[in-house]
Structure formats: structure tokens, C-alpha cells
């Protein structure tokens, strides 16, 4: 039984429980409506059960891609410094065999090298894309975007139209459709696990030395590590930044600012130190930058627009002040 089916079963049991509770305890709970159940029942299974009716062409998908997807994923799915590539690394031989040969080598891996079920891509696009407006694509637009991706990966032709029926044919052409492995220990409670460990019960030698550590260049990526540790027993997190600077970095990270910006190098948008240099000496810089973050916009640093950010005023003030001072450690 797949995870989504289990969730639906639990949801159905909850509905039954609420119905019983309503009769025994008036005013406590109620049965879910058909519309409420339908809103949750949107999963698409690996066997493609659950796919809604609809269709989308490669050409229509290209229009949507250029308008809503290319800024993050590149015109041809090559992506950028923030997101990993979607297209590439597969061959006609892979499509024929259903196993991507390049996965046997230590190379960068794209989405189409790894994915084994076309339903995974359809379901994820439907639920989570575009990044700044998830679930805003219509059913036909999801089919169209996926059709364009499949064409970029040389799986379908440029005149292909993807729909709930042709998805079955596409599944049979996925380059890594036969690449999924099943570990018996994860499914069979009596099966042999994929790792082995011998439990020590007496005179055990325990080495608690540090086995790994973040390289210096990565230490500030997610703020002050010491502040992020649970206050249980001893804490080994390193103090790597001043508290106020670390907090600003944490806020910027949780508010998705770091997805497009870096402290000292350009990503999708300019680095924070480039921004600080441009606004240096501008008395109204804090207000201008705050408005830009809240309302979004484009044209100042290039063609890629920045989406509006619903960050609260206190957090916004902390991040903007930190950026304007050069995003110090």
C-alpha cells in the first residue's frame, strides 16, 4: 500500500470517527464533505491512477516554461547556481534499456537521470510549482510543462501532446524506469536489513571523537550552528558568527532569500555585498530596499524579476540592516 493510499485510509477513518462523535457528542466534529475529501485526494500513483483528464502540447509548455520556469531552471533545463539541472546525462540507449548508464559513474546527476516514475514529475509540478506560486498551474498547464521537459530530454517529439492516456507510453520511455531498487529490509519485517551492526553489551569501547566537520567555507551557510542545537546534555555547535548577524542570516534563510542571493557572489540575484555597495551613502536605502523585498520587482539588477516576500516587518528590518552593512559574519 503506497503512502498516499494509507493517508486516504486514515482520513476516511477520521471521517467515520467524527461522524460517530457528532452523534454521541453534538457540536464536536462533523463528517467531511465530498468537496473536502476531493481537495485532499489529489495524489497520482506510480501506476498513474489518480491522473486527471487534460492535455498539453510541447509548444504550449515552452510558452509556460519561458514565462514561469526558466528564471530558476534555465531555458533548456540546465538550471543555475541555485537549482540542480533537470535535463541531461541520458542517451538513446538509456531510453531503450530503461537504465541510465551514467549513474554508474561519479558524475553530476540530473532529474531525468534519476526519476523512475513519470507520475513523480507530474505530481510534484502540480503540487509545488512554480516556486513562488505553488498550485497556480491548471491541469492542462501541468501536462504542457511536463511535455516540454520530456521533449528537452529527447523522450518525445516536438509535436507531442501529453495527456492522461499518453502518460502510459511516456512511462515506457523514461531513461531510468528500470532503475528503482527494492530493499527487502524496508518492506519485510522479517527480512534482512541493508546494514548490519553488532550490539556491544559488555566492556564496549566507545570512541566519541569528532568524525567529520564542515569545511570553513561552508560554516556560515546556515547561521550560527551553536544556536541551532537542542539544549540537551553537552552542545558542540561552533560559535561562527556574532549573534545579531547570525540571526539575520537565519531569518534570510528561512524567508527563502538565500535561494536567490549569496553573501559575496551572484546567484539568481546580486550578492548582498553588491547591494550594500550600490546603496552606500544613500540615506533612503533602508526604505527602498524594504519596499523592494515586500513588493518584488525587476529591472534593477537584470531581466530576472524578484518575487514579493511576505516577511514580517521586524524580520525585514533585521535583514535589510544586515545587508546594507555588507552582510558581516
C-alpha positions in Angstrom: 0.0 0.0 0.0 1.5 3.3 -1.0 1.9 6.2 1.4 -0.8 8.3 -0.2 -3.3 5.4 -0.1 -2.6 5.0 3.6 -3.2 8.7 4.2 -6.5 8.5 2.4 -7.5 5.5 4.5 -6.6 7.3 7.7 -8.5 10.3 6.5 -11.6 8.1 5.8 -11.3 6.5 9.3 -11.2 10.0 10.8 -14.3 11.0 8.9 -16.1 7.9 10.3 -14.8 8.8 13.8 -16.0 12.4 13.5 -19.4 11.2 12.3 -19.7 8.9 15.4 -18.5 11.7 17.7 -21.1 14.1 16.2 -24.0 11.7 17.1 -22.7 11.0 20.6 -21.3 14.5 21.4 -23.3 17.1 19.5 -21.2 20.0 18.4 -17.9 18.1 18.5 -16.7 17.3 15.0 -18.6 16.6 11.8 -18.3 14.4 8.7 -16.1 15.7 6.0 -17.9 16.8 2.8 -17.3 15.3 -0.6 -15.6 18.5 -1.7 -13.2 18.5 1.3 -12.2 14.9 0.6 -11.7 15.7 -3.1 -9.4 18.5 -2.2 -7.1 16.1 -0.3 -7.4 13.3 -2.8 -5.0 14.7 -5.5 -2.2 12.1 -5.4 -1.1 10.4 -8.6 0.2 6.8 -8.0 3.1 5.2 -9.8 0.5 3.2 -11.9 -0.9 6.6 -12.9 -4.2 6.1 -11.0 -5.4 9.5 -10.0 -4.3 11.4 -13.1 -7.0 14.0 -14.0 -8.2 14.4 -17.6 -6.4 17.1 -19.5 -3.7 17.6 -22.2 -0.9 19.9 -23.1 1.4 20.3 -26.1 5.2 20.8 -26.2 4.8 24.2 -27.8 2.3 25.4 -25.1 4.7 24.0 -22.5 7.5 26.1 -23.9 5.5 29.3 -23.5 4.6 28.5 -19.9 8.2 27.4 -19.2 9.7 30.7 -20.5 7.2 32.7 -18.5 7.2 30.9 -15.2 10.1 28.3 -15.0 13.1 29.4 -17.0 14.2 32.0 -14.4 15.1 29.2 -12.0 15.6 26.2 -14.2 17.1 27.7 -17.4 15.7 27.8 -20.9 16.8 24.2 -21.6 16.5 22.8 -18.1 20.2 23.4 -17.4 19.2 25.4 -14.2 21.6 27.8 -12.4 23.8 28.0 -9.4 20.9 27.5 -7.0 18.9 24.7 -8.6 20.4 21.4 -10.0 19.9 20.6 -13.7 16.7 18.8 -14.7 17.7 17.8 -18.2 20.9 16.0 -19.5 23.0 12.9 -18.8 20.8 10.5 -20.6 21.1 8.8 -24.0 19.0 7.0 -26.6 20.5 3.7 -25.3 19.2 4.6 -21.8 15.7 5.2 -23.2 15.8 1.7 -24.8 17.2 -0.1 -21.8 15.4 1.8 -19.0 18.7 2.1 -17.0 20.9 5.2 -17.1 24.4 4.1 -17.6 25.9 7.3 -16.4 24.6 6.6 -12.9 27.4 4.1 -12.5 29.9 6.9 -12.8 30.7 9.7 -10.3 29.0 12.4 -12.3 26.5 15.2 -11.6 23.0 13.8 -11.7 20.0 15.5 -13.3 16.4 14.8 -12.6 15.8 12.8 -15.7 18.8 10.6 -14.9 17.2 9.6 -11.6 13.5 9.6 -11.9 11.8 6.2 -12.5 8.1 7.1 -12.5 6.6 9.8 -14.7 3.9 10.3 -12.0 6.5 11.7 -9.7 7.2 14.6 -12.0 3.5 15.3 -12.8 2.6 15.2 -9.1 5.4 17.4 -8.0 4.8 20.0 -10.7 1.1 20.0 -9.8 1.7 20.5 -6.1 4.7 22.7 -5.8 5.4 24.7 -9.0 6.1 27.5 -9.8 8.3 28.0 -6.8 6.8 31.5 -5.9 3.2 30.5 -6.7 2.7 26.7 -6.0 -0.6 25.1 -7.2 -1.3 28.0 -9.6 -0.9 25.9 -12.8 -4.0 24.4 -14.3 -4.2 20.7 -15.1 -3.6 21.4 -18.8 -0.6 23.6 -18.0 0.9 20.9 -15.9 0.6 18.5 -18.8 2.1 21.1 -21.1 5.1 21.9 -18.9 5.9 18.2 -18.4 5.6 17.7 -22.2 8.2 20.4 -22.8 10.5 18.8 -20.3 10.1 15.4 -21.9 10.9 17.0 -25.3 14.1 18.7 -23.9 15.1 15.2 -22.7 14.6 13.7 -26.2 11.9 11.4 -24.9 9.0 12.8 -27.0 8.9 14.7 -30.3 8.3 18.4 -30.7 4.7 17.9 -31.9 3.8 15.6 -29.0 0.7 16.2 -26.9 0.7 14.8 -23.4 -2.5 13.6 -21.7 -3.7 11.1 -19.1 -3.6 8.3 -21.8 -0.2 9.1 -23.4 1.4 9.2 -20.0 1.5 5.4 -20.1 3.5 5.5 -23.3 5.9 8.0 -21.8 6.5 5.9 -18.7 7.8 3.1 -21.1 10.4 5.6 -22.5 11.8 7.0 -19.2 15.5 6.6 -19.3 15.7 5.2 -15.7 12.3 3.4 -15.5 14.1 0.2 -14.5 16.5 1.8 -12.2 14.5 1.6 -9.0 15.8 -0.8 -6.3 13.8 -2.5 -3.6 15.5 -3.1 -0.3 13.8 -6.1 1.4 14.5 -4.9 4.9 12.4 -1.8 4.3 9.3 -3.8 3.4 9.6 -7.1 5.1 9.8 -7.0 8.9 11.4 -10.4 8.9 13.8 -9.6 6.0 17.5 -8.8 6.2 18.3 -5.2 6.6 20.7 -3.4 4.2 23.1 -2.5 7.0 24.5 -4.7 9.8 25.5 -3.8 13.3 26.7 -5.9 16.2 25.4 -4.7 19.5 28.0 -4.5 22.3 26.7 -5.5 25.7 29.9 -5.5 27.8 33.2 -3.7 28.0 32.4 -1.7 25.0 34.9 0.7 23.6 33.2 3.9 22.6 35.1 6.5 20.5 33.3 9.8 20.7 35.9 11.8 18.8 34.8 14.1 16.1 34.5 12.1 12.9 33.5 14.9 10.5 33.3 18.7 10.3 32.0 21.3 8.0 34.7 22.9 5.9 35.4 26.5 6.7 33.9 28.0 3.6 30.5 26.3 4.4 30.3 27.2 8.1 28.2 30.4 7.7 25.8 28.9 5.2 23.0 28.4 7.7 23.8 30.8 10.5 25.3 30.2 14.0 25.4 26.4 14.5 25.7 26.7 18.3 22.3 28.5 18.5 20.6 25.8 16.5 21.5 22.9 18.8 19.0 21.5 21.3 19.8 22.4 24.9 20.1 18.8 26.0 23.4 17.5 27.5 26.6 18.9 26.1 26.4 21.1 23.0 29.2 21.0 20.4 28.0 23.6 17.9 30.7 26.1 16.9 30.3 29.8 17.5 30.8 31.1 14.0 29.1 34.5 13.9 28.0 37.4 16.1 24.5 36.8 17.5 22.8 39.7 15.6 24.5 38.8 12.3 23.7 35.1 12.8 20.1 35.9 13.5 19.8 38.0 10.3 21.3 35.1 8.3 18.9 32.7 9.8 15.9 35.0 9.0 17.2 35.4 5.4 17.5 31.6 5.1 14.0 30.8 6.4 12.4 33.5 4.3 13.9 32.0 1.2 16.2 35.0 0.5 19.3 32.7 0.3 17.7 30.7 -2.5 18.5 33.5 -5.0 21.1 35.6 -3.2 24.5 34.9 -1.6 26.7 37.0 0.7 29.6 37.6 -1.6 28.8 36.1 -5.0 26.0 36.5 -7.6 23.4 33.7 -7.9 20.0 34.4 -9.4 20.2 37.9 -8.0 23.1 40.1 -6.8 25.2 39.3 -3.8 24.4 41.1 -0.5 27.7 42.9 -0.7 27.0 44.1 -4.2 23.7 45.5 -2.9 25.4 47.2 0.0 27.9 48.8 -2.4 25.2 50.2 -4.6 23.2 51.7 -1.7 26.3 53.0 0.1 25.7 56.6 1.2 22.0 56.6 0.2 20.0 57.9 3.2 16.8 56.3 2.0 18.4 53.0 1.3 16.7 51.1 4.1 13.2 52.2 3.0 13.9 51.5 -0.7 15.3 48.0 -0.1 12.5 47.1 2.3 9.8 48.1 -0.3 11.6 46.1 -3.0 11.7 43.0 -0.7 8.0 43.3 0.2 6.6 44.2 -3.2 9.1 42.5 -5.5 10.0 43.8 -8.9 12.6 43.7 -11.7 14.9 45.7 -14.0 17.3 47.0 -11.4 19.8 44.1 -11.5 18.7 42.4 -14.7 15.8 40.8 -16.5 15.0 38.2 -13.8 12.2 39.5 -11.5 12.3 39.1 -7.8 9.0 37.8 -6.3 7.3 39.6 -3.4 8.2 38.3 0.0 5.7 38.2 2.9 8.3 38.6 5.6 7.1 40.4 8.8 8.3 43.9 9.5 10.7 43.1 12.4 12.4 40.3 10.4 12.6 42.5 7.3 14.2 45.3 9.3 16.9 43.0 10.7 17.7 41.5 7.3 17.8 44.9 5.5 20.1 46.5 8.0 22.4 43.4 7.9 22.5 43.5 4.1 23.2 47.3 4.0 26.2 46.8 6.3 27.7 44.3 3.9 26.2 41.1 5.4 29.1 40.7 8.0 29.8 37.4 9.9 
